[in-house]
């Protein structure tokens, strides 16, 4: 049985393969390539065909719309540790002029980050270099201490009744209040750094394989990409609201039509003293470029 991680790695691998074939350039041997290669061959032959079709369509589109690909010298898969350092690109095309083109490859999910919260993590400092208040840290500590005690008993999250109201909601409310305070205290500086944390430090193309189609998005923050309008980073947060009918999702609305959802959940089946965010864009300005290509699914 393949996992979401296997599927993502397999798609990364095939995009790099299609780039190497289309551009007639080498695909560098690295440990990341070996891991992705093994993930690709975990899949059935039928699924490999679907992955190959999606990757090929995306690469042909990108190479036809960004002439910098003509300067390609080598294709490299990045190690996962780069993502922890703020580089969300999975595939790097190194160019003859010293430049790079980055691609983020996803299989059926559009999350931009999976960030942890705990009483040992100052998310403001870690994400934006704007530290959280001592009041926030004191507020969340009893919740995570309780989780720590339950971990010591070897419990699973499914064994805990009403975990949403006991853990998710109190942490989400504390996060909401602290996010509002950080905006008030640090203003545009905080908002800019928050976006940079969520999107990474470099421009990139995001390619998402779905059932029956592949979508290409231009994350053109600094204006380095040749396809897609340059993004205008929002200057402030307009509103923070709880998603209707949900106790674990915060909707953050920024100026310019940007909206992000922060859905909090347990990071694993075993109880541990941390929770995790699934952070996704749910609203973008109409000027943001997105292209969808339908795939004619062939049987292997």
MITI-975797 format. One record per residue (C-alpha): residue number from 1; residue in three letters; x, y, z. Coordinates in steps of 0.5 Angstrom, whole numbers, plus 500, padded with zeros to 3 digits. Each point is the difference from the previous one (the first is absolute). Layout:
! residues N
pt i->NUM aa->ALA X->X Y->Y Z->Z;
...
! end
This chain:
! residues 300
pt i->1 aa->UNK X->500 Y->500 Z->500;
pt i->2 aa->UNK X->503 Y->507 Z->498;
pt i->3 aa->UNK X->500 Y->506 Z->505;
pt i->4 aa->UNK X->499 Y->507 Z->498;
pt i->5 aa->UNK X->507 Y->501 Z->501;
pt i->6 aa->UNK X->502 Y->495 Z->495;
pt i->7 aa->UNK X->495 Y->503 Z->495;
pt i->8 aa->UNK X->503 Y->507 Z->501;
pt i->9 aa->UNK X->507 Y->497 Z->499;
pt i->10 aa->UNK X->498 Y->496 Z->494;
pt i->11 aa->UNK X->497 Y->506 Z->497;
pt i->12 aa->UNK X->507 Y->504 Z->501;
pt i->13 aa->UNK X->504 Y->495 Z->497;
pt i->14 aa->UNK X->496 Y->499 Z->494;
pt i->15 aa->UNK X->500 Y->508 Z->499;
pt i->16 aa->UNK X->507 Y->500 Z->500;
pt i->17 aa->UNK X->501 Y->494 Z->496;
pt i->18 aa->UNK X->495 Y->504 Z->495;
pt i->19 aa->UNK X->504 Y->506 Z->500;
pt i->20 aa->UNK X->507 Y->496 Z->499;
pt i->21 aa->UNK X->497 Y->497 Z->494;
pt i->22 aa->UNK X->496 Y->506 Z->497;
pt i->23 aa->UNK X->506 Y->505 Z->501;
pt i->24 aa->UNK X->506 Y->494 Z->498;
pt i->25 aa->UNK X->503 Y->502 Z->507;
pt i->26 aa->UNK X->503 Y->495 Z->506;
pt i->27 aa->UNK X->496 Y->498 Z->506;
pt i->28 aa->UNK X->505 Y->501 Z->505;
pt i->29 aa->UNK X->501 Y->493 Z->505;
pt i->30 aa->UNK X->498 Y->502 Z->507;
pt i->31 aa->UNK X->498 Y->497 Z->506;
pt i->32 aa->UNK X->493 Y->504 Z->499;
pt i->33 aa->UNK X->500 Y->497 Z->493;
pt i->34 aa->UNK X->501 Y->493 Z->502;
pt i->35 aa->UNK X->494 Y->501 Z->506;
pt i->36 aa->UNK X->495 Y->502 Z->494;
pt i->37 aa->UNK X->502 Y->495 Z->495;
pt i->38 aa->UNK X->498 Y->494 Z->505;
pt i->39 aa->UNK X->494 Y->504 Z->502;
pt i->40 aa->UNK X->498 Y->500 Z->492;
pt i->41 aa->UNK X->501 Y->493 Z->500;
pt i->42 aa->UNK X->495 Y->498 Z->506;
pt i->43 aa->UNK X->495 Y->502 Z->495;
pt i->44 aa->UNK X->496 Y->496 Z->495;
pt i->45 aa->UNK X->501 Y->500 Z->493;
pt i->46 aa->UNK X->494 Y->504 Z->499;
pt i->47 aa->UNK X->501 Y->505 Z->505;
pt i->48 aa->UNK X->507 Y->501 Z->497;
pt i->49 aa->UNK X->497 Y->502 Z->494;
pt i->50 aa->UNK X->495 Y->505 Z->503;
pt i->51 aa->UNK X->506 Y->503 Z->503;
pt i->52 aa->UNK X->504 Y->500 Z->494;
pt i->53 aa->UNK X->495 Y->503 Z->496;
pt i->54 aa->UNK X->498 Y->506 Z->505;
pt i->55 aa->UNK X->508 Y->501 Z->501;
pt i->56 aa->UNK X->501 Y->501 Z->492;
pt i->57 aa->UNK X->494 Y->504 Z->499;
pt i->58 aa->UNK X->502 Y->505 Z->506;
pt i->59 aa->UNK X->508 Y->500 Z->497;
pt i->60 aa->UNK X->498 Y->501 Z->493;
pt i->61 aa->UNK X->495 Y->506 Z->502;
pt i->62 aa->UNK X->506 Y->503 Z->505;
pt i->63 aa->UNK X->505 Y->500 Z->494;
pt i->64 aa->UNK X->496 Y->503 Z->495;
pt i->65 aa->UNK X->498 Y->506 Z->505;
pt i->66 aa->UNK X->507 Y->501 Z->503;
pt i->67 aa->UNK X->506 Y->501 Z->495;
pt i->68 aa->UNK X->505 Y->499 Z->506;
pt i->69 aa->UNK X->499 Y->493 Z->500;
pt i->70 aa->UNK X->504 Y->500 Z->493;
pt i->71 aa->UNK X->506 Y->502 Z->505;
pt i->72 aa->UNK X->500 Y->494 Z->504;
pt i->73 aa->UNK X->506 Y->496 Z->502;
pt i->74 aa->UNK X->498 Y->495 Z->505;
pt i->75 aa->UNK X->494 Y->498 Z->504;
pt i->76 aa->UNK X->500 Y->498 Z->507;
pt i->77 aa->UNK X->495 Y->497 Z->505;
pt i->78 aa->UNK X->501 Y->504 Z->507;
pt i->79 aa->UNK X->500 Y->497 Z->507;
pt i->80 aa->UNK X->494 Y->501 Z->504;
pt i->81 aa->UNK X->505 Y->503 Z->505;
pt i->82 aa->UNK X->500 Y->506 Z->495;
pt i->83 aa->UNK X->492 Y->501 Z->502;
pt i->84 aa->UNK X->502 Y->501 Z->507;
pt i->85 aa->UNK X->504 Y->505 Z->499;
pt i->86 aa->UNK X->495 Y->504 Z->496;
pt i->87 aa->UNK X->501 Y->498 Z->493;
pt i->88 aa->UNK X->494 Y->496 Z->497;
pt i->89 aa->UNK X->502 Y->498 Z->493;
pt i->90 aa->UNK X->501 Y->493 Z->499;
pt i->91 aa->UNK X->503 Y->500 Z->493;
pt i->92 aa->UNK X->506 Y->505 Z->498;
pt i->93 aa->UNK X->502 Y->501 Z->493;
pt i->94 aa->UNK X->507 Y->504 Z->500;
pt i->95 aa->UNK X->501 Y->504 Z->494;
pt i->96 aa->UNK X->506 Y->502 Z->497;
pt i->97 aa->UNK X->500 Y->507 Z->502;
pt i->98 aa->UNK X->500 Y->498 Z->507;
pt i->99 aa->UNK X->493 Y->501 Z->501;
pt i->100 aa->UNK X->495 Y->495 Z->502;
pt i->101 aa->UNK X->492 Y->498 Z->499;
pt i->102 aa->UNK X->497 Y->496 Z->506;
pt i->103 aa->UNK X->494 Y->496 Z->499;
pt i->104 aa->UNK X->496 Y->497 Z->506;
pt i->105 aa->UNK X->496 Y->494 Z->499;
pt i->106 aa->UNK X->494 Y->497 Z->503;
pt i->107 aa->UNK X->495 Y->494 Z->500;
pt i->108 aa->UNK X->493 Y->502 Z->501;
pt i->109 aa->UNK X->501 Y->505 Z->505;
pt i->110 aa->UNK X->501 Y->508 Z->501;
pt i->111 aa->UNK X->503 Y->501 Z->506;
pt i->112 aa->UNK X->505 Y->505 Z->501;
pt i->113 aa->UNK X->503 Y->498 Z->507;
pt i->114 aa->UNK X->499 Y->495 Z->505;
pt i->115 aa->UNK X->503 Y->504 Z->506;
pt i->116 aa->UNK X->500 Y->498 Z->507;
pt i->117 aa->UNK X->497 Y->503 Z->507;
pt i->118 aa->UNK X->503 Y->498 Z->507;
pt i->119 aa->UNK X->501 Y->504 Z->506;
pt i->120 aa->UNK X->508 Y->499 Z->498;
pt i->121 aa->UNK X->499 Y->504 Z->494;
pt i->122 aa->UNK X->500 Y->507 Z->499;
pt i->123 aa->UNK X->496 Y->500 Z->493;
pt i->124 aa->UNK X->501 Y->508 Z->500;
pt i->125 aa->UNK X->507 Y->500 Z->501;
pt i->126 aa->UNK X->501 Y->493 Z->495;
pt i->127 aa->UNK X->496 Y->503 Z->495;
pt i->128 aa->UNK X->501 Y->507 Z->499;
pt i->129 aa->UNK X->505 Y->502 Z->506;
pt i->130 aa->UNK X->495 Y->504 Z->503;
pt i->131 aa->UNK X->499 Y->496 Z->507;
pt i->132 aa->UNK X->494 Y->498 Z->503;
pt i->133 aa->UNK X->498 Y->503 Z->507;
pt i->134 aa->UNK X->501 Y->496 Z->507;
pt i->135 aa->UNK X->492 Y->501 Z->501;
pt i->136 aa->UNK X->499 Y->495 Z->494;
pt i->137 aa->UNK X->506 Y->495 Z->502;
pt i->138 aa->UNK X->497 Y->500 Z->507;
pt i->139 aa->UNK X->493 Y->499 Z->497;
pt i->140 aa->UNK X->501 Y->494 Z->496;
pt i->141 aa->UNK X->505 Y->496 Z->505;
pt i->142 aa->UNK X->494 Y->497 Z->504;
pt i->143 aa->UNK X->497 Y->497 Z->493;
pt i->144 aa->UNK X->507 Y->497 Z->498;
pt i->145 aa->UNK X->502 Y->498 Z->507;
pt i->146 aa->UNK X->493 Y->496 Z->500;
pt i->147 aa->UNK X->502 Y->497 Z->493;
pt i->148 aa->UNK X->507 Y->498 Z->503;
pt i->149 aa->UNK X->497 Y->496 Z->506;
pt i->150 aa->UNK X->495 Y->496 Z->495;
pt i->151 aa->UNK X->506 Y->499 Z->496;
pt i->152 aa->UNK X->504 Y->497 Z->506;
pt i->153 aa->UNK X->494 Y->495 Z->501;
pt i->154 aa->UNK X->501 Y->498 Z->492;
pt i->155 aa->UNK X->493 Y->502 Z->498;
pt i->156 aa->UNK X->498 Y->501 Z->493;
pt i->157 aa->UNK X->496 Y->507 Z->498;
pt i->158 aa->UNK X->494 Y->495 Z->498;
pt i->159 aa->UNK X->500 Y->498 Z->507;
pt i->160 aa->UNK X->498 Y->507 Z->503;
pt i->161 aa->UNK X->493 Y->503 Z->500;
pt i->162 aa->UNK X->498 Y->507 Z->497;
pt i->163 aa->UNK X->508 Y->501 Z->498;
pt i->164 aa->UNK X->497 Y->506 Z->496;
pt i->165 aa->UNK X->498 Y->504 Z->506;
pt i->166 aa->UNK X->505 Y->498 Z->505;
pt i->167 aa->UNK X->506 Y->501 Z->495;
pt i->168 aa->UNK X->499 Y->502 Z->493;
pt i->169 aa->UNK X->495 Y->506 Z->502;
pt i->170 aa->UNK X->504 Y->503 Z->506;
pt i->171 aa->UNK X->507 Y->500 Z->496;
pt i->172 aa->UNK X->496 Y->503 Z->494;
pt i->173 aa->UNK X->497 Y->506 Z->504;
pt i->174 aa->UNK X->507 Y->501 Z->503;
pt i->175 aa->UNK X->503 Y->500 Z->493;
pt i->176 aa->UNK X->495 Y->505 Z->497;
pt i->177 aa->UNK X->501 Y->505 Z->506;
pt i->178 aa->UNK X->507 Y->500 Z->499;
pt i->179 aa->UNK X->500 Y->500 Z->493;
pt i->180 aa->UNK X->496 Y->507 Z->501;
pt i->181 aa->UNK X->505 Y->502 Z->505;
pt i->182 aa->UNK X->506 Y->499 Z->495;
pt i->183 aa->UNK X->496 Y->504 Z->495;
pt i->184 aa->UNK X->499 Y->506 Z->504;
pt i->185 aa->UNK X->507 Y->500 Z->503;
pt i->186 aa->UNK X->504 Y->499 Z->494;
pt i->187 aa->UNK X->495 Y->502 Z->494;
pt i->188 aa->UNK X->502 Y->499 Z->493;
pt i->189 aa->UNK X->507 Y->497 Z->502;
pt i->190 aa->UNK X->496 Y->494 Z->503;
pt i->191 aa->UNK X->496 Y->499 Z->495;
pt i->192 aa->UNK X->505 Y->500 Z->495;
pt i->193 aa->UNK X->504 Y->495 Z->503;
pt i->194 aa->UNK X->494 Y->496 Z->502;
pt i->195 aa->UNK X->499 Y->499 Z->492;
pt i->196 aa->UNK X->508 Y->499 Z->499;
pt i->197 aa->UNK X->499 Y->494 Z->505;
pt i->198 aa->UNK X->494 Y->497 Z->497;
pt i->199 aa->UNK X->503 Y->501 Z->493;
pt i->200 aa->UNK X->507 Y->499 Z->500;
pt i->201 aa->UNK X->506 Y->504 Z->499;
pt i->202 aa->UNK X->500 Y->499 Z->492;
pt i->203 aa->UNK X->495 Y->501 Z->494;
pt i->204 aa->UNK X->498 Y->493 Z->498;
pt i->205 aa->UNK X->494 Y->496 Z->495;
pt i->206 aa->UNK X->496 Y->496 Z->504;
pt i->207 aa->UNK X->497 Y->494 Z->496;
pt i->208 aa->UNK X->494 Y->496 Z->503;
pt i->209 aa->UNK X->498 Y->493 Z->498;
pt i->210 aa->UNK X->493 Y->499 Z->501;
pt i->211 aa->UNK X->495 Y->494 Z->497;
pt i->212 aa->UNK X->499 Y->502 Z->493;
pt i->213 aa->UNK X->504 Y->506 Z->499;
pt i->214 aa->UNK X->507 Y->504 Z->502;
pt i->215 aa->UNK X->500 Y->507 Z->503;
pt i->216 aa->UNK X->506 Y->505 Z->499;
pt i->217 aa->UNK X->500 Y->506 Z->505;
pt i->218 aa->UNK X->505 Y->506 Z->499;
pt i->219 aa->UNK X->503 Y->502 Z->507;
pt i->220 aa->UNK X->503 Y->506 Z->497;
pt i->221 aa->UNK X->502 Y->504 Z->507;
pt i->222 aa->UNK X->506 Y->503 Z->497;
pt i->223 aa->UNK X->498 Y->501 Z->493;
pt i->224 aa->UNK X->506 Y->495 Z->498;
pt i->225 aa->UNK X->495 Y->495 Z->496;
pt i->226 aa->UNK X->498 Y->501 Z->493;
pt i->227 aa->UNK X->493 Y->498 Z->500;
pt i->228 aa->UNK X->496 Y->503 Z->505;
pt i->229 aa->UNK X->499 Y->507 Z->503;
pt i->230 aa->UNK X->504 Y->502 Z->505;
pt i->231 aa->UNK X->497 Y->499 Z->507;
pt i->232 aa->UNK X->498 Y->506 Z->504;
pt i->233 aa->UNK X->501 Y->498 Z->508;
pt i->234 aa->UNK X->494 Y->503 Z->504;
pt i->235 aa->UNK X->502 Y->505 Z->505;
pt i->236 aa->UNK X->495 Y->498 Z->506;
pt i->237 aa->UNK X->495 Y->495 Z->502;
pt i->238 aa->UNK X->493 Y->502 Z->499;
pt i->239 aa->UNK X->497 Y->495 Z->505;
pt i->240 aa->UNK X->500 Y->494 Z->504;
pt i->241 aa->UNK X->494 Y->495 Z->500;
pt i->242 aa->UNK X->498 Y->493 Z->502;
pt i->243 aa->UNK X->498 Y->496 Z->494;
pt i->244 aa->UNK X->493 Y->499 Z->501;
pt i->245 aa->UNK X->498 Y->494 Z->503;
pt i->246 aa->UNK X->507 Y->498 Z->502;
pt i->247 aa->UNK X->504 Y->500 Z->506;
pt i->248 aa->UNK X->507 Y->499 Z->498;
pt i->249 aa->UNK X->500 Y->505 Z->494;
pt i->250 aa->UNK X->502 Y->507 Z->499;
pt i->251 aa->UNK X->499 Y->504 Z->494;
pt i->252 aa->UNK X->505 Y->506 Z->499;
pt i->253 aa->UNK X->498 Y->505 Z->495;
pt i->254 aa->UNK X->505 Y->505 Z->498;
pt i->255 aa->UNK X->500 Y->506 Z->495;
pt i->256 aa->UNK X->500 Y->499 Z->493;
pt i->257 aa->UNK X->495 Y->494 Z->500;
pt i->258 aa->UNK X->505 Y->495 Z->503;
pt i->259 aa->UNK X->497 Y->495 Z->505;
pt i->260 aa->UNK X->503 Y->494 Z->504;
pt i->261 aa->UNK X->497 Y->495 Z->504;
pt i->262 aa->UNK X->504 Y->497 Z->506;
pt i->263 aa->UNK X->497 Y->493 Z->502;
pt i->264 aa->UNK X->503 Y->497 Z->507;
pt i->265 aa->UNK X->500 Y->493 Z->501;
pt i->266 aa->UNK X->504 Y->494 Z->503;
pt i->267 aa->UNK X->507 Y->499 Z->496;
pt i->268 aa->UNK X->500 Y->493 Z->502;
pt i->269 aa->UNK X->495 Y->494 Z->502;
pt i->270 aa->UNK X->504 Y->500 Z->507;
pt i->271 aa->UNK X->499 Y->505 Z->505;
pt i->272 aa->UNK X->506 Y->505 Z->500;
pt i->273 aa->UNK X->501 Y->507 Z->503;
pt i->274 aa->UNK X->499 Y->504 Z->493;
pt i->275 aa->UNK X->495 Y->501 Z->495;
pt i->276 aa->UNK X->500 Y->502 Z->493;
pt i->277 aa->UNK X->497 Y->505 Z->495;
pt i->278 aa->UNK X->498 Y->498 Z->493;
pt i->279 aa->UNK X->501 Y->507 Z->497;
pt i->280 aa->UNK X->497 Y->501 Z->493;
pt i->281 aa->UNK X->498 Y->506 Z->495;
pt i->282 aa->UNK X->492 Y->500 Z->499;
pt i->283 aa->UNK X->500 Y->507 Z->497;
pt i->284 aa->UNK X->505 Y->504 Z->495;
pt i->285 aa->UNK X->499 Y->506 Z->496;
pt i->286 aa->UNK X->498 Y->499 Z->493;
pt i->287 aa->UNK X->506 Y->502 Z->497;
pt i->288 aa->UNK X->504 Y->494 Z->503;
pt i->289 aa->UNK X->501 Y->495 Z->494;
pt i->290 aa->UNK X->498 Y->493 Z->500;
pt i->291 aa->UNK X->499 Y->495 Z->494;
pt i->292 aa->UNK X->497 Y->494 Z->500;
pt i->293 aa->UNK X->501 Y->494 Z->495;
pt i->294 aa->UNK X->495 Y->494 Z->500;
pt i->295 aa->UNK X->503 Y->493 Z->499;
pt i->296 aa->UNK X->498 Y->495 Z->495;
pt i->297 aa->UNK X->501 Y->494 Z->505;
pt i->298 aa->UNK X->502 Y->494 Z->496;
pt i->299 aa->UNK X->500 Y->493 Z->503;
pt i->300 aa->UNK X->507 Y->497 Z->501;
! end
